[in-house]
Amino acid sequence: MSHDIRLKPDLRHVLHGVIPPIALPFDAQGALVRHALRPQLDLIVQAGANGVVAGGSTGEGHTLSDAEFIDAMTDAYEATDGRIPFLAGLIVNSTIQAIRRTRALEGMKLTALQVTPVHYLFKPDDKATIEHFRTIWEETGVPIIIYNVIPWNYLSVDLMLRIMDEVPGVIGMKQSSGDLKSLSDLLLNHKAPNVVLSGIDALLYPGFALGMHGAISALTSAVPGPVVKLQGMVREGRHDEARALHFHLNRLWNTLPHEILPGCVKYIQHLQGLPLYHPRAPMVGPDAALRARIADALAPVLAA
């Protein structure tokens, strides 16, 4: 891929707002259901979302083989059909694996990669982490969003700012720990044209109020329309309405066990008319009692 490694792409006009992660469709045996994503992408686009990510945590991207990754990205890209920006998620444990997966998507118009730090037991030091992101950029030429989500390997605010300063292709980050101060520090100290995104579902309203550039989170996938509405309320200064919707979303979020979150997201999508797909074992979907609680908590969100 041709690119100039000296330049930092300015994608602030593209990577903003609500960018839902796609929930990948699996059958009861755990097989990827091919060519089944169009209804979900239609829901996301019609809700007014500003982009999509395929292969993230909500999409169970960590479970995909290399071949399944290509199939899933192909299906998602085709279902997106150029209507909104498309980001590919990489949850991998080596630099070369990230490069190989990105190169396998040659021909797709990727807005950016969403890349986690490595997530297995061994944690690289700061220098090795910087070189990991630098090498992915230099070898692929695709702009990178750091996906700061790995509990074993959370990157500090200072390290993320350093990576964005030192690696031209790292254009921003998604902060996914439940820490509003870290998000605030990133907004305070980042430099243009970097973008600061959040994956903190319980803090979408205060994040938008602080001025975060966008959100990529489970609730943006489960209920994209209400989250788009929330951001619009904040942008228009309608904070009483925004707080009321925030608390409805907060109550829904509190209903969803994190251990089976992708399965819950798929069930919420099903309650809005999409086919019901399964999470991959050993993850399970919500049982009957949890389904009833989810439906009760979802109703005021959709009605707001």
PAKOLLO-503263 format. One record per residue (C-alpha): residue in three letters; x, y, z. Coordinates in steps of 0.001 Angstrom, whole numbers, plus 524288, in hexadecimal, padded with zeros to 5 digits. Last residue first. Layout:
! residues N
ALAXYZ ...
***
This chain:
! residues 304
ALA76D47820BE8609C ALA764DA8153985C63 LEU7701F80CB1857FA VAL7775B80EAA864C6 PRO76ABC80D4586C95 ALA768557FFB2866AE LEU776397FA8B867E5 ALA7760C7F8D3876B3 ASP769E07F0568767C ALA76EC67E87186AD4 ILE77BD47E63A87188 ARG775307E18C87DF1 ALA76CCD7D7EC87640 ARG778A47D2E086EC6 LEU77FB97D11887BB2 ALA775077C826880B3 ALA7746F7C06E87409 ASP7831B7BE3887326 PRO78C6B7C7CC86CBB GLY795D47C229862BB VAL7A11F7B94F865EA MET7AFD87BAC8864A6 PRO7B6D97ADB28642A ALA7B3487ADF485967 ARG7B1EE7B86784EF6 PRO7A6E17C22885063 HIS79A447BEF684973 TYR791EA7C58F83F37 LEU784157CAC283FF0 PRO77F237D0CF83346 LEU77D2B7DF8583436 GLY770397E5E5837D4 GLN773707EF2C842E8 LEU7724E7E48684D50 HIS77C557DCFE8453D GLN785F77E833846B1 ILE7843A7E73E8555A TYR786A97D88B85483 LYS793077DAA384CA0 VAL797F67E46A8569D CYS795347DAC08618F GLY79D1B7D01E85ACE PRO7A85C7D99B858F4 LEU7A7B77DD468677C ILE7A89E7CF8E86D14 GLU7B2EC7D1E787797 HIS7AF367E04F87875 PRO7A1F27DCF787E0E LEU798097E670877F7 THR78DD57EC598811F ASN796D17F75788584 TRP797CD7FBB28775E LEU789087FCC687653 ARG7889880510882A3 ASN7938780DB987D7F LEU78C7880F5687087 HIS78039813FE8779F PHE788E181C9188019 HIS78F568228F8743F LEU7821D8252186DE8 ALA77E3582D71879A0 ARG78B768340A879C1 ALA78A2E8377686B51 GLU77C9783D1486D36 ASP7816B845F187812 HIS78DAE848F787032 ARG7874C84E3C863EF GLY79372856048602D GLU7923885302851A1 ARG79EB284AD785159 VAL79A3E843B385D8E MET78D088408F857A8 GLY7936F83C1A84B03 GLN79C76832F285260 LEU790F482CDB85956 LYS7894D82B3384CA3 VAL794B0823EC8467E VAL794E181B74852BC PRO786368193E8519B GLY78771815108435E PRO7932380C0F84514 VAL78C688034C84F0B ALA793FB7F67584FF9 SER79FBA7FAAC847F0 THR7A180807F884E61 LEU79E80800FA85B1E ALA7AA317F7F485959 SER7B3AC803138571E ILE7BA5680B9E84D11 ALA7B826819CE850CC GLY7BBF0826CD84ADD HIS7C3D38335084B69 MET7C39E834DD85A0E GLY7BF028427685DA1 LEU7BD6A841E086C52 ALA7AEA18417B86A88 PHE7B01F836018612A GLY7B7C082EB086B86 PRO7AE41832B387632 TYR7A32282CDD86E22 LEU7AA3F8208E869CA LEU7AEDD81D1E87773 ALA7A8B980FD587A3B ASP7AC8F80ABE86CD7 ILE7BB0980DF086DC2 GLY7C05480B2686030 SER7C510818EA85DE8 LEU7CB8A81FEB8529B VAL7D64882A29852A3 VAL7DA9F82EAE84539 ASN7E829833988419D PRO7E93083F0283802 ALA7EBF1846488409F LYS7F32A843C884D3F HIS7EE7983C4785911 ASN7F06C8421F866A4 LEU7E32A8464786BCF LEU7DB2E83C5A86442 LEU7E43183187868D4 ASP7E3A98367D876C5 SER7D4C0836C987647 LEU7D420828D387146 SER7DD7A8249387BF0 LYS7D53982BDC885EA LEU7C8C9825338811D ASP7CDF1817C388486 GLY7C62080BD1880E2 SER7D0E08063687848 SER7CDE5806B6869CF GLN7D5BA8122886497 LYS7D594811FD855C2 MET7E1868181584F9C GLY7E5DE8215084525 ILE7ED488238583894 VAL7F80981987839F8 GLY7FDD581ABC82C56 PRO807C98251F82FF4 VAL80DA881D1E83B14 GLU814DD82589844FF ASP80A4682ED3849C5 MET7FF26824ED849A7 ILE807DF81B0B8507E ARG80BCB8252A85AAF LEU7FDB4828E785D60 MET7FA7681A8785F20 LEU8060C818D18683F ASP8026C824A187095 VAL7F4428203A871D2 SER7F8F08130287683 LEU7F70C806E786E36 TYR7EF0B7FC0987428 ASN7F5F67EF078722A TRP7F0187E4D087B0A PRO7E2CA7EB5E87A4C ILE7E3577EC4486B57 VAL7DA517F730866BA ASN7E254802578611E TYR7DEC480125852C3 ILE7E92E8097F84C2F ILE7E3A680F2B83F96 ILE7EC9280D09833F7 PRO7EDA1812D68264E VAL7F046808CB81B95 GLY7FDB1809BC81521 THR7FFCC7FB25816CB GLU80E267F8DE81A0A GLU810FF8064781FD1 TRP8048380671827BA ILE805F97F8BF82D42 THR814557FB9783009 ARG81165807FB837B2 PHE806C88017683FBE HIS80FB17F6808443A GLU81B337FFDB8456A ILE813BA807E084F62 THR810647FBA585721 ALA81E8F7F70E856B4 LYS8231E8041385C31 ASP818BC8043C866CA ASP81BB97F68C86BB3 PRO815037EA8286648 LYS80B447E30D86ECD PHE80BD17D44586E95 LEU7FF4E7CD74872C6 TYR7F7807CEFC8662E HIS7F09D7DB788624B VAL7F9427E2C9858C9 PRO7F56C7F116857C4 THR7E8BD7F25A85071 VAL7E7A37F78B84290 GLN7DC187FE7483C3B LEU7E0937FFFB82E22 ALA7DC9280BB582627 THR7D440810D181AFD LEU7D5FE80415813B2 LYS7D2978045B80539 MET7D3887F5D080290 GLY7DCB27F1777F7C5 GLU7E6AE7EB33800B3 LEU7DF9C7E51580C42 ALA7E96F7D9F380D94 ARG7F3D97E45D80F70 THR7ED337E85881C10 ARG7ED0B7DA8482133 ARG7FB4C7D87581DD5 ILE7FF777E52A8244D ALA7F8287E25B830E4 GLN7FDB87D49983163 ILE80B727D9EA82F33 THR80A1C7E33583AA2 SER805F17D88A843E4 ASN7FAD47D53F84D1E VAL7EEA87D8B484573 ILE7E1E57DFF784743 LEU7E1437E79183A7F GLY7D4D77EEE283720 ALA7D2427F3D982962 LEU7CC1E8014A827E6 PHE7C20B8050481D91 PRO7BD2E812C281AFB ILE7AEC5813E18175A ARG7A6948108A80B65 GLY7B17F809D9803EE ASP7A9E17FD2D802C8 THR7A9E57FA968117E ALA7A4D97ED0380E33 GLU7B0837EAAC80543 TYR7BA137EEF680FC3 ALA7B37D7E6A081A06 ASP7B35A7DA7D81175 THR7C18C7DC4980D66 MET7C5DE7DF1081B4F ALA7BF207D2BD82028 ASP7C4BE7CA3181555 ILE7D2807CF9581721 PHE7D1CA7CDB9825DF GLU7CC4B7C0128240E ALA7D8577BC5381C2C ASP7E19A7C1FD82652 SER7DA267BB4083148 LEU7D05F7C37D838A4 THR7CDF37C2BA8474D HIS7D40F7CFDB84B00 GLY7CAF87D6818415F GLU7BF837D36884A2B GLY7B7937DDF984344 THR7B59A7E54C85007 SER7C4497E44285205 GLY7C7D07E9DA844C8 GLY7C8317E3058379D ALA7C0517ECBF82FBD VAL7BF9C7FB2483339 VAL7B508803FC82DC5 GLY7B3938123A829D1 ASN7AC3D81EF582C73 ALA79F878193B8317E GLY792D781F8D82D42 ALA78976815138320B GLN786B18115A823DA VAL794FD80DAB82246 ILE79523804F382E49 LEU788397FE4082B57 ASP78C3F7FC1981D1E LEU799337F695821BE GLN792037ECD382A58 PRO788E07E8E581F43 ARG7947A7E741815D6 LEU79C7F7DE8D81EC4 ALA798407D0DF81AB7 HIS7A1597CE0180F37 ARG7A7EE7C2A581633 VAL7A3897BD2B82335 LEU7B0367BAEB82AA9 ALA7AFF77AD8983101 GLY7AE477AC9583FB9 GLN7A58E7A08C83FF1 ALA7997B7A89284354 ASP79C257B1B3837E1 PHE7A52D7BD7183837 PRO7A21E7CB3D83386 LEU7AC6D7D5B38364A ALA7A85F7E12083ED1 ILE7AD737ED1B83787 PRO7B3F67F77383FE5 PRO7AC648043083F53 ILE7B2CC8111E83B9D VAL7AAE581C36841A9 GLY7B0BE829B383FD4 HIS7BE1F82C1A83A2E LEU7C813825A283180 VAL7C58082C478246B HIS7C7AD83AF782630 ARG7D2368381583040 LEU7D92B82FA082639 ASP7E5A383787824BE PRO7EFDC82D9E82059 LYS7FCEB82F5582746 LEU807A68313881D37 ARG815B582C9781D95 ILE8123481E8081A72 ASP80E348224F80CBB HIS805ED8177E8071B SER8059980D3E7FC84 MET800008000080000 
***
